[in-house]
Amino acid sequence: MFEDLPLFPVRASTFAGQVDTLYFFLVAMATFFVVLIFGTVIFFTAKYRRRSATERPPPIHLDMRLEILWTIIPLILVMISFGWGASLFVHMSQAPEDALELRAVGRQWMWKLQHPSGAREINQMHVPVGKPVKVILASEDVVHSFYVPAFRIKMDVVPGRYTATWFEATREGEFHLFCAEYCGTQHSGMIGRVVAMKPVDYQRWLTSQASEEPIAVSGERLFQQLRCESCHQTTSNEKGPTLTGLFGRRVKLESGESVLADEAYIRESILNPHNQIVAGYRPIMPTYQGQISEDALHQIIVYLRTLGRAPEEKNPS
Amino acid sequence: MSVVAERTVASQARPPRRHYLNVNYGVRSWLLTVDHKRIALLYLVSITLFFFLGGAAAVLFRLELLTPRADLFEAETYNKLFTLHGLVMIFFFLIPSIPAVLGNFLVPLMIGARDLAFPKLNLLSWYVFIIGGLFTLTAAIMGGVDTGWTFYTPYSSTYSNSYVALTVTGAFITGFSSILTGLNFIVTIHKMRAPGMTWLRLPLFIWSHYATSLIMVLGTPVLAISLVLVALERLFQLGIFDPRLGGDPVLFQHLFWFYSHPAVYIMILPAMGVVSEIVPCFSRKRIFGYTFIAFSSIAIAVLGFFVWGHHLFVSSQSVYAGLVFSFLSMLVAIPSAIKVFNWTATLYKGSIVYRTPLFYALGFIGLFTIGGLTGIFVATLPIDVHVHDTYFIVAHFHYIMVGGAIMGYLGGLHFWWPKITGRLYPEGWARFSALIIFVGFNLTFFPQFILGYLGMPRRYAAYPDEFQVLNVMSSAGASILGIGYLIPLIYFFWSMRYGPYAGANPWDARGLEWTTASPPPTDNFEYKPQVSQSAYAYDEEQKVG
C-alpha cells in the first residue's frame, strides 16, 4: 500500500541530504512549538473552565521577563534557521569551476537540452553520477522554472537573461523534471525525466548520440554564417574589437564604465549592441534581437568562450 | 449552560423600537445610505456572494485533482478555475472581509463615534468595490482569465489568450475601495475617539485595523500601477516587462509582491484583532501583554514592506538580495510569536466560558501557529529553493489565510452577530459547524505540506500517479470544508428571523460597542460616551457614560 503513498522524496544529489537535515531541524522546532501551543491552549481551556457564576479570575500582571523570554527565544531560533540556510544557499549558488556544462532552453511547453558534445535531448536530461553538473537556462517565451525535486534544486528560467543551477547526482535512477513556474495552458505537461547514470554509461550514451557536432563547433559555424567575423577578426580593427581572449576580461565602454565580459554581457551585446559600445568604436553593429534563437545564442557563446582559452578546451573529448 | 448565557436570558430585552435596521425601508434607503453599519451589511452580502463563488471554483478544481489526468476539465479550464479562485478570494473576499464588514461596523462603535470620518467616502468605497467586481465577473463570464492571480509577466502581458486587460482593470478599480477604507479608518481613529479614549485604551481590534489601514494606503497604489503597466503592455506593446520589447519580467515580480506580500498582512492583522477581543471576553480577564500585542501589529505592518523579495529567491535575484530578504522575513516571526504567546497567556487562570467565538479564536491560534512556523521554513533559503511553487507553499498560505483569516472572520461574525442583528445564533449548530470546518480544513491542507515537500508543483492540472492518494485526501477534506461553510450561512439566515433576542451585551463583554443597544440606533449611542477604563476591564464593572 505504501508504494502508492510516498511521504518523503528520494535523495539523489549531494544537496538533498543537506537540505533534508535543515528541514528536519525545522520540523523538530515546529513540532515543539505546535505541541507547546496546542498543549497549553487545550490544558488552560480545560483546567480553567468557568465553574461558578461568582468566579473572579485573579488579576495577572504583565511580566516583562516573560515577554523578553518569548521574544528572545524565537529570535535565536530564527537566526539559527537563517544562518544555517544562508550558508547552504551560498554554497548551492556557486557551481564548481570544473562542472560539466549543459545548456537548456525552456519554451511553452518543453525542455530542450544540449550537452557540450552536441548531443541534444528533449524533455530528458542524461547526467553522470558523481560529477558536478551545471545547467545554464534560457527561455524562449515566458518564465519557466527548472525543478528536480530529487536533487532539491530549482531555478527560474527567465526570458531575456541567463540563469543557472548546479547539482551532483549521487545515485543512478530516473527522476522527475518539472516546470515549477506557471507558464500557460500545458504547464503541467512541461515535464521530463532526469536520467542519472554511471560516468561510463554516460560516456557510452554520449557516443550513441554521435550524429551531433560539439556545441562549440556549431557556434563557430553560426559565427561564420551570421558574418560576425567580417568585423570581429582575430585582431581588433576599426570596425570591431577582436573577440579572442575576450571572455572573463574587463571591458571599457564608451560610457566610461567597465564591465566584466561574462555570458550576460556577450548575450546583451549580440541582442542589444548599442547598449554597451566598447570604448573607441562606433555603434554600427546591427541588433540580432528576434533573429537568433536561444539555442543558437547558447552555441555562439560557447564558441566565443573557447577563443582565448586553453586550446584543449576547444575540442571537448 | 454558562453564566454568560444565563445573564443573557436575564437581560433579554426586546431591541429598541428604533434602530439602524428599521429606521427606514426600501432599496434606496440601503443603496444611498451613509450609515457605516448599513454599508458594513452591503459589504457582508457582497463578499459572501464572492466567497461562495470562489469556493465553488475551488470545489470544482479539487474534483479535477481526484485523478492524475486532466480528465474532468481540460487544462485550460482548470487554469481558469484556480485563477478565478485566487482572484475572487484575495481581492474580493479576504482583503475586504474583516475590515470592510466588521471594521466598518465596529470602528466607530468601539471608539465612541457616530460614524466614520467620511461617511460618503465609505459608501463610495462600496460602489468602487462592486464596479471592480463587475469587471472581474464580466471577464470570467466572457471566458475567464488563465494567468493565475499573480499575473506574472510576460505571460500575462503578451502570451495569454484570455481576458487579462478586463480582469486587471477590475482588480485595479477594487484597489481604490481598499485605499478609501484605509484612509477613512486612519482619520477616524486619529480624530474621532470619544473623550477619555486614549491610544492605550483602544481595543486591540482598533490597533490592528490601524496597522492594516496603513498597509492599504501605502501598498495598494503600487499594485494599481503595476496592473496598469501590464494592461498598457498588453494593449499597446509598451515595453515594460516583456524582454522582446525591451522590458524586464522580474521587475513585475518586484512590483507585484511589494504590494501583495503586505497584502497578506491586510488579511491576517484584522483577524488578529478579532482574536484579541474574543479571548479576553471568554476568559473573563484583561488581555495579557496589551502593549506588546498592539505594537506587534505595527511591527508586522512595517516589516511587511521589507520582505517582498522572499517571493523571488529562485527568480534570478542576486544571492545577496536573497540573504537580506531571508533575514528580514525571519524577523516577522517575532511579533507573530509575541501575539500567540500573549493570547495563550491570557487563558491562564481565566474563568473560561465555552462559546463558539472562543472556539474559532482558539482554532485561529493553533492554525496560525502552524502557518507561521511553516513561514520560517519558506523564509529559510535552501528549503524555499525546494518548496517554492509547490503545494508546500499552497498549504502554508492557506493555513494563514483560511486557518487564520477566515477562522478569525467567522469568530468575529459570531461574536458580533448579536450586536449586528440583535439576535443570537444557535449555539449547538455553530459549534458543530466550527468542528466540521476545523476537521475539513486540516484534512484539505495538511496533506499538501507532504505533497509539496515531495515536489508536486502547484497549478498542475495533471500530475504523476504517486501523488494521487494525498490529492484524494485533500479533495475529500475540501468537500467537508465546503459543507462546514454552508451550515453558518443557513443558521445565520434562520437567526435573523427566529433567533432569540440578544440584548445589548449578551457576552457581558467590555468595550463601548456593548454599551449601546443591539442593534444600535443609527447614531450609535444615545448618550455621549466618556471612557474611563480599558477595553479589557473584565475585573471591573462596565462603566458607561
Interface residues (C-beta under 8 A of the other chain):
Chain A: D4 L5 P6 L7 F8 P9 F15 Q18 V19 L22 Y23 L26 M29 A30 F33 V34 I37 F38 T40 V41 F44 T45 Y48 R49 R50 R51 S52 A53 E55 R56 P57 P58 P59 I60 L62 L66 E67 W70 T71 P74 L75 L77 V78 M79 S81 F82 W84 G85 A86 L88 F89 V90 M92 S93 Q108 D141 V142 V143 S145 Y147 P149 A150 R152 I153 K154 M155 D156 V158 P159 G160 R161 T163 H176 F178 C179 A180 E181 Y182 C183 G184 T185 Q186 H187 S188 G189 I191 N272 Q289 G290
Chain B: S2 V3 E6 A70 A75 E76 N79 D146 T147 G148 T150 Y152 T153 P154 Y155 T158 Y159 S160 D242 P243 R244 G246 D248 P249 V250 S283 R284 K285 R286 F288 G289 Y290 T291 F292 V314 S315 S316 V319 G322 L323 S326 F327 M330 L331 A333 I334 A337 I338 V340 F341 N342 T344 A345 L347 Y348 K349 G350 S351 I352 V353 Y354 L362 I365 G366 T369 I370 L373 T374 I376 F377 A379 T380 L381 P382 I383 V385 H386 H388 D389 T390 I450 Y453 L454 G455 P457 R458 R459 Y460 A461 A462 Y463 P464 D465 E466 Q468 V469 L470 Y538 D539
